[in-house]
Amino acid sequence: MEYTIQKLAAIAGISTRTLRYYDEIGILKPARINSSGYRIYGPFEVDRLQQILFYRELGVSLDQIKNIITDSSFDGANALREHRQKLLEKRKQLDILIANVEKTIANTEGRIKMSTKEKFEGFKKKMIEDNEKKYGKEIRNQYGNETVEKSNAKLMNMTQEQYEEVTALAEQVAKTLAEAFQTGDPAGELAQKTAELHMQWLSYYWEQYSKEAHAGLAQMYVDDERFTAYYDKEQPGTAEFLRDAIFIFTGTKK
């Protein structure tokens, strides 16, 4: 069965503008253009769009999706199995948050009494699971299982006040980094302030801070494309800028 761009967009719940953009960037071309100049999509394109939307739901960038699905070794069936596993993980995380909300409702209604620790337990568990899923293998290879487990335990034992402090600090790091990047000087005052704030942020998670480990993490931000994508999402080159600022701050490299 074939579909016009309007029909496929309506079925998929997206706009025709999105489909046109996917065509422009080469991630989803129509099967053909009919005599009236309309884009026509067939079964292959329908399946490809489904894959794209699955990856988008999981937070994968369009550039990464294009690289994945245009690779000659791409296996659609295996990709679906991977989607299923990731969705199950996402459901598990949502279940934790739902359970936390239900307990909070019961606490509000006076049926149970939640401790401050319990109120934030779901959020902290989700943070740990998210980090493990995204970066667990690399972090464990870099620092060892014991270090990672101690860091996770430190997060779970945070008080409400500490949790709020580290959340605010993360926002301050991002804001100062964006301002520092505009100066173009990793040795400048703003960049070095960013590196210091980053050190303070790490201290909430690390059992023991060291300049060498700080520099090693900064290098990972550049070496691992997922870290790079996170820091470069607003301004390309931000990950390298932060790495250089931390190198200067720690005195470990240039």
C-alpha positions as a Markdown table, in Angstrom:
| # | Residue | x | y | z |
|---|---|---|---|---|
| 1 | Met | 0.0 | 0.0 | 0.0 |
| 2 | Glu | 1.2 | 3.5 | -0.8 |
| 3 | Tyr | 0.6 | 6.8 | 1.0 |
| 4 | Thr | 0.8 | 10.5 | 0.1 |
| 5 | Ile | 2.8 | 12.6 | 2.4 |
| 6 | Gln | -0.4 | 14.0 | 4.0 |
| 7 | Lys | -1.8 | 10.5 | 4.6 |
| 8 | Leu | 1.4 | 9.1 | 6.1 |
| 9 | Ala | 1.9 | 12.2 | 8.3 |
| 10 | Ala | -1.7 | 11.8 | 9.7 |
| 11 | Ile | -1.2 | 8.1 | 10.4 |
| 12 | Ala | 2.2 | 8.7 | 12.1 |
| 13 | Gly | 1.0 | 11.7 | 14.1 |
| 14 | Ile | 3.6 | 14.0 | 12.7 |
| 15 | Ser | 3.6 | 17.0 | 10.4 |
| 16 | Thr | 4.1 | 17.0 | 6.6 |
| 17 | Arg | 6.9 | 19.5 | 7.3 |
| 18 | Thr | 8.7 | 16.9 | 9.4 |
| 19 | Leu | 8.5 | 14.4 | 6.5 |
| 20 | Arg | 9.8 | 17.0 | 4.1 |
| 21 | Tyr | 12.7 | 17.8 | 6.4 |
| 22 | Tyr | 13.5 | 14.1 | 6.7 |
| 23 | Asp | 13.6 | 14.0 | 2.9 |
| 24 | Glu | 15.9 | 17.1 | 2.8 |
| 25 | Ile | 18.5 | 15.6 | 5.1 |
| 26 | Gly | 18.4 | 12.2 | 3.4 |
| 27 | Ile | 17.1 | 10.2 | 6.4 |
| 28 | Leu | 13.7 | 9.3 | 4.7 |
| 29 | Lys | 13.2 | 9.7 | 1.0 |
| 30 | Pro | 9.8 | 9.0 | -0.6 |
| 31 | Ala | 9.5 | 5.9 | -2.7 |
| 32 | Arg | 8.7 | 8.0 | -5.7 |
| 33 | Ile | 7.3 | 11.3 | -6.9 |
| 34 | Asn | 4.0 | 11.0 | -8.8 |
| 35 | Ser | 3.0 | 12.8 | -12.0 |
| 36 | Ser | 1.4 | 15.6 | -9.9 |
| 37 | Gly | 4.7 | 16.2 | -8.0 |
| 38 | Tyr | 3.5 | 14.6 | -4.7 |
| 39 | Arg | 5.8 | 12.5 | -2.5 |
| 40 | Ile | 4.6 | 8.9 | -2.4 |
| 41 | Tyr | 5.7 | 6.5 | 0.4 |
| 42 | Gly | 5.5 | 2.7 | 0.3 |
| 43 | Pro | 5.9 | -0.2 | 2.9 |
| 44 | Phe | 9.7 | 0.2 | 3.1 |
| 45 | Glu | 9.4 | 3.9 | 3.9 |
| 46 | Val | 6.7 | 3.2 | 6.5 |
| 47 | Asp | 8.9 | 0.8 | 8.3 |
| 48 | Arg | 11.8 | 3.2 | 8.1 |
| 49 | Leu | 9.7 | 6.0 | 9.6 |
| 50 | Gln | 8.7 | 3.7 | 12.4 |
| 51 | Gln | 12.4 | 3.1 | 13.2 |
| 52 | Ile | 13.2 | 6.8 | 13.1 |
| 53 | Leu | 10.3 | 7.6 | 15.5 |
| 54 | Phe | 11.4 | 4.8 | 17.8 |
| 55 | Tyr | 14.9 | 6.3 | 18.0 |
| 56 | Arg | 13.6 | 9.8 | 18.4 |
| 57 | Glu | 11.4 | 8.6 | 21.3 |
| 58 | Leu | 14.6 | 7.3 | 22.9 |
| 59 | Gly | 16.3 | 10.7 | 22.6 |
| 60 | Val | 18.7 | 9.8 | 19.7 |
| 61 | Ser | 19.7 | 12.7 | 17.5 |
| 62 | Leu | 18.8 | 12.8 | 13.8 |
| 63 | Asp | 22.5 | 12.7 | 12.8 |
| 64 | Gln | 23.0 | 9.6 | 14.9 |
| 65 | Ile | 19.8 | 8.0 | 13.5 |
| 66 | Lys | 20.9 | 8.6 | 10.0 |
| 67 | Asn | 24.3 | 7.0 | 10.6 |
| 68 | Ile | 22.5 | 4.0 | 12.2 |
| 69 | Ile | 19.8 | 3.3 | 9.6 |
| 70 | Thr | 21.9 | 4.0 | 6.5 |
| 71 | Asp | 24.7 | 1.7 | 7.7 |
| 72 | Ser | 24.9 | -1.3 | 5.4 |
| 73 | Ser | 25.0 | -3.7 | 8.4 |
| 74 | Phe | 21.7 | -2.2 | 9.8 |
| 75 | Asp | 19.4 | -5.0 | 10.9 |
| 76 | Gly | 15.8 | -3.9 | 11.3 |
| 77 | Ala | 14.7 | -6.9 | 13.3 |
| 78 | Asn | 17.6 | -6.6 | 15.7 |
| 79 | Ala | 16.9 | -2.8 | 16.0 |
| 80 | Leu | 13.3 | -3.6 | 17.1 |
| 81 | Arg | 14.6 | -6.0 | 19.8 |
| 82 | Glu | 16.9 | -3.2 | 21.1 |
| 83 | His | 14.0 | -0.8 | 21.0 |
| 84 | Arg | 11.9 | -3.2 | 23.0 |
| 85 | Gln | 14.7 | -3.6 | 25.7 |
| 86 | Lys | 15.2 | 0.1 | 26.0 |
| 87 | Leu | 11.4 | 0.7 | 26.3 |
| 88 | Leu | 11.2 | -1.9 | 29.0 |
| 89 | Glu | 14.0 | -0.1 | 30.9 |
| 90 | Lys | 12.2 | 3.2 | 30.4 |
| 91 | Arg | 9.0 | 1.5 | 31.8 |
| 92 | Lys | 10.9 | 0.3 | 34.8 |
| 93 | Gln | 12.1 | 3.9 | 35.5 |
| 94 | Leu | 8.6 | 5.2 | 35.1 |
| 95 | Asp | 7.3 | 2.5 | 37.5 |
| 96 | Ile | 9.7 | 3.7 | 40.1 |
| 97 | Leu | 8.5 | 7.3 | 39.7 |
| 98 | Ile | 4.8 | 6.2 | 39.7 |
| 99 | Ala | 5.4 | 4.3 | 43.0 |
| 100 | Asn | 7.0 | 7.4 | 44.5 |
| 101 | Val | 4.1 | 9.5 | 43.4 |
| 102 | Glu | 1.6 | 7.0 | 44.9 |
| 103 | Lys | 3.4 | 7.0 | 48.2 |
| 104 | Thr | 3.5 | 10.8 | 48.1 |
| 105 | Ile | -0.3 | 10.9 | 47.6 |
| 106 | Ala | -0.8 | 8.5 | 50.5 |
| 107 | Asn | 1.5 | 10.7 | 52.6 |
| 108 | Thr | -0.5 | 13.9 | 51.7 |
| 109 | Glu | -3.7 | 12.1 | 52.6 |
| 110 | Gly | -2.3 | 11.0 | 55.9 |
| 111 | Arg | -2.5 | 7.3 | 55.2 |
| 112 | Ile | 1.3 | 6.9 | 55.5 |
| 113 | Lys | 4.2 | 9.0 | 56.6 |
| 114 | Met | 7.1 | 9.4 | 54.1 |
| 115 | Ser | 10.6 | 10.3 | 55.3 |
| 116 | Thr | 12.4 | 13.1 | 53.4 |
| 117 | Lys | 14.8 | 10.4 | 52.0 |
| 118 | Glu | 11.8 | 8.4 | 50.6 |
| 119 | Lys | 10.4 | 11.5 | 48.8 |
| 120 | Phe | 13.5 | 11.8 | 46.7 |
| 121 | Glu | 14.4 | 8.1 | 46.4 |
| 122 | Gly | 12.6 | 7.6 | 43.1 |
| 123 | Phe | 14.3 | 10.5 | 41.4 |
| 124 | Lys | 17.8 | 9.4 | 42.6 |
| 125 | Lys | 17.2 | 5.8 | 41.5 |
| 126 | Lys | 16.1 | 7.0 | 38.1 |
| 127 | Met | 19.3 | 9.2 | 37.9 |
| 128 | Ile | 21.5 | 6.3 | 38.7 |
| 129 | Glu | 19.8 | 4.0 | 36.2 |
| 130 | Asp | 19.9 | 6.6 | 33.5 |
| 131 | Asn | 23.6 | 7.1 | 34.0 |
| 132 | Glu | 24.3 | 3.4 | 34.2 |
| 133 | Lys | 22.4 | 2.8 | 30.9 |
| 134 | Lys | 24.1 | 5.7 | 29.1 |
| 135 | Tyr | 27.7 | 5.7 | 30.5 |
| 136 | Gly | 28.0 | 2.7 | 32.9 |
| 137 | Lys | 30.4 | 0.6 | 30.8 |
| 138 | Glu | 32.8 | 3.4 | 30.1 |
| 139 | Ile | 32.8 | 4.8 | 33.6 |
| 140 | Arg | 33.3 | 1.4 | 35.1 |
| 141 | Asn | 36.2 | 0.7 | 32.7 |
| 142 | Gln | 37.7 | 4.1 | 33.6 |
| 143 | Tyr | 37.3 | 4.1 | 37.4 |
| 144 | Gly | 36.4 | 0.5 | 38.4 |
| 145 | Asn | 33.2 | -1.0 | 39.8 |
| 146 | Glu | 34.0 | -0.2 | 43.4 |
| 147 | Thr | 34.3 | 3.6 | 42.7 |
| 148 | Val | 31.1 | 3.6 | 40.7 |
| 149 | Glu | 29.2 | 1.7 | 43.4 |
| 150 | Lys | 30.5 | 4.1 | 46.1 |
| 151 | Ser | 29.4 | 7.1 | 44.0 |
| 152 | Asn | 25.9 | 5.6 | 43.6 |
| 153 | Ala | 25.6 | 4.9 | 47.3 |
| 154 | Lys | 26.7 | 8.5 | 48.0 |
| 155 | Leu | 23.9 | 9.8 | 45.7 |
| 156 | Met | 21.3 | 7.5 | 47.3 |
| 157 | Asn | 22.3 | 8.8 | 50.8 |
| 158 | Met | 22.0 | 12.5 | 49.9 |
| 159 | Thr | 19.8 | 14.6 | 52.1 |
| 160 | Gln | 17.1 | 16.7 | 50.5 |
| 161 | Glu | 19.2 | 19.8 | 51.0 |
| 162 | Gln | 22.2 | 18.2 | 49.3 |
| 163 | Tyr | 20.1 | 17.0 | 46.4 |
| 164 | Glu | 18.7 | 20.5 | 45.9 |
| 165 | Glu | 22.2 | 21.9 | 46.2 |
| 166 | Val | 23.7 | 19.6 | 43.5 |
| 167 | Thr | 20.8 | 20.2 | 41.2 |
| 168 | Ala | 21.2 | 23.9 | 41.4 |
| 169 | Leu | 25.0 | 23.6 | 41.0 |
| 170 | Ala | 24.6 | 21.6 | 37.8 |
| 171 | Glu | 22.5 | 24.4 | 36.4 |
| 172 | Gln | 25.1 | 26.9 | 37.5 |
| 173 | Val | 27.8 | 24.9 | 35.7 |
| 174 | Ala | 25.8 | 24.9 | 32.5 |
| 175 | Lys | 25.1 | 28.6 | 32.6 |
| 176 | Thr | 28.7 | 29.6 | 33.4 |
| 177 | Leu | 30.1 | 27.3 | 30.8 |
| 178 | Ala | 27.8 | 28.8 | 28.1 |
| 179 | Glu | 29.0 | 32.3 | 29.1 |
| 180 | Ala | 32.7 | 31.2 | 29.3 |
| 181 | Phe | 32.5 | 29.6 | 25.8 |
| 182 | Gln | 31.5 | 32.9 | 24.3 |
| 183 | Thr | 34.9 | 34.3 | 25.5 |
| 184 | Gly | 36.8 | 31.6 | 23.6 |
| 185 | Asp | 39.4 | 31.5 | 26.3 |
| 186 | Pro | 39.6 | 28.3 | 28.4 |
| 187 | Ala | 42.2 | 30.0 | 30.7 |
| 188 | Gly | 40.0 | 33.0 | 31.3 |
| 189 | Glu | 38.3 | 33.9 | 34.5 |
| 190 | Leu | 34.9 | 32.6 | 33.5 |
| 191 | Ala | 36.2 | 29.3 | 32.2 |
| 192 | Gln | 38.3 | 28.7 | 35.3 |
| 193 | Lys | 35.2 | 29.5 | 37.4 |
| 194 | Thr | 33.3 | 26.8 | 35.4 |
| 195 | Ala | 36.1 | 24.3 | 36.1 |
| 196 | Glu | 35.9 | 25.0 | 39.8 |
| 197 | Leu | 32.1 | 24.7 | 39.8 |
| 198 | His | 32.4 | 21.4 | 37.9 |
| 199 | Met | 34.8 | 20.2 | 40.6 |
| 200 | Gln | 32.3 | 21.2 | 43.3 |
| 201 | Trp | 29.6 | 19.3 | 41.4 |
| 202 | Leu | 31.7 | 16.2 | 41.2 |
| 203 | Ser | 32.4 | 16.3 | 44.9 |
| 204 | Tyr | 28.8 | 15.5 | 45.6 |
| 205 | Tyr | 29.2 | 12.2 | 43.8 |
| 206 | Trp | 32.8 | 11.2 | 44.2 |
| 207 | Glu | 34.0 | 9.8 | 47.5 |
| 208 | Gln | 37.4 | 11.4 | 46.9 |
| 209 | Tyr | 38.3 | 14.1 | 44.4 |
| 210 | Ser | 41.6 | 14.1 | 42.5 |
| 211 | Lys | 42.9 | 16.4 | 39.8 |
| 212 | Glu | 44.0 | 13.4 | 37.7 |
| 213 | Ala | 40.5 | 11.8 | 37.8 |
| 214 | His | 38.9 | 15.2 | 37.0 |
| 215 | Ala | 41.1 | 15.6 | 33.9 |
| 216 | Gly | 40.4 | 12.0 | 32.9 |
| 217 | Leu | 36.7 | 12.7 | 33.0 |
| 218 | Ala | 37.1 | 15.9 | 31.0 |
| 219 | Gln | 39.0 | 13.9 | 28.3 |
| 220 | Met | 36.1 | 11.4 | 28.2 |
| 221 | Tyr | 33.7 | 14.2 | 27.5 |
| 222 | Val | 35.6 | 14.7 | 24.2 |
| 223 | Asp | 36.4 | 11.0 | 23.4 |
| 224 | Asp | 32.9 | 9.7 | 24.0 |
| 225 | Glu | 30.4 | 11.0 | 21.4 |
| 226 | Arg | 27.5 | 10.8 | 23.8 |
| 227 | Phe | 29.2 | 13.1 | 26.3 |
| 228 | Thr | 30.2 | 15.3 | 23.5 |
| 229 | Ala | 26.7 | 15.5 | 22.1 |
| 230 | Tyr | 25.4 | 16.4 | 25.6 |
| 231 | Tyr | 27.8 | 19.4 | 26.0 |
| 232 | Asp | 27.7 | 20.4 | 22.3 |
| 233 | Lys | 23.9 | 20.4 | 22.0 |
| 234 | Glu | 23.8 | 24.2 | 22.2 |
| 235 | Gln | 27.2 | 25.2 | 20.9 |
| 236 | Pro | 29.5 | 22.8 | 19.0 |
| 237 | Gly | 33.0 | 22.7 | 20.5 |
| 238 | Thr | 31.7 | 23.2 | 24.1 |
| 239 | Ala | 33.0 | 19.8 | 25.2 |
| 240 | Glu | 36.5 | 20.5 | 24.0 |
| 241 | Phe | 36.4 | 24.0 | 25.6 |
| 242 | Leu | 35.4 | 22.5 | 29.0 |
| 243 | Arg | 38.1 | 19.8 | 28.7 |
| 244 | Asp | 40.7 | 22.5 | 28.0 |
| 245 | Ala | 39.5 | 24.6 | 30.9 |
| 246 | Ile | 39.6 | 21.6 | 33.3 |
| 247 | Phe | 43.1 | 20.7 | 32.1 |
| 248 | Ile | 44.3 | 24.2 | 32.9 |
| 249 | Phe | 42.4 | 24.2 | 36.2 |
| 250 | Thr | 43.9 | 20.9 | 37.3 |
| 251 | Gly | 47.4 | 21.7 | 35.9 |
| 252 | Thr | 47.5 | 18.2 | 34.5 |
| 253 | Lys | 47.9 | 19.1 | 30.8 |
| 254 | Lys | 48.1 | 22.2 | 28.5 |
